[in-house]
Amino acid sequence: MRVMLIQLPHFYGDDSRPPTIYPLGIGYLASVLKDSHELEPMDLWADSSSIDQALKSISKKVPDVFCISVYSTQYPYFKELINGLKKQYPQIKIIAGGPGATYSWRIFMEKTAVDYCVIGEGEVTLPELLQCLDDPSGVKGIAYRHNGKTLITSYREQIANLDSIPLPDRSFFDIERYIHNSLTQEGFRSGS
């Protein structure tokens, strides 16, 4: 299955913050998925993509499923992107994860066109969900749509032994862009 892992831009007020910290959450997901799926990176943060630019970039590499990591600061962008994706690709499932989906899954399911929310850690949940997209009822730790209703499955226990998951794939996105941005931030340039 072709899986697109999407990193959204971060916004604070009306400004987008340049990427300075490699998205480890997506790095972990890439590590657990790369042996079973064809992964497609989409780093909208590093590219500083507008919604129109994002949709154009995605149209060149349309996957079988979209997986998007979301923080609350990204919600307006996320909502517009999701609705645009669903309009262009109504048959392709959209999975939201990260802190936004964990803590605001009700809002995401009610106010956006997302199909599933991963609630909590995704390293075990997402691979299971990708195997059961047609009937996700047995996958712990998700919210999903079924017959016009939002359903939530049972709680997914946290990963007890973090050494049981592979280290994040730091090659999934261009780490050099993140390093460059972190070194050129005001504090580093001024020497403070």
Secondary structure, DSSP 8 states (H G I E B T S, - for coil): -EEEEEE--EEETTEEE---S--HHHHHHHHHHTTTSEEEEEETTTTT--HHHHHHHHHTS--SEEEEE--GGGHHHHHHHHHHHHHH-TTSEEEEEHHHHHH-HHHHHHHS--SEEE-S-HHHHHHHHHH-SS-GGG-SSEEEEETTEEEE-------S-GGGS----TTSS-HHHHHHHHHTSHHHHHT-
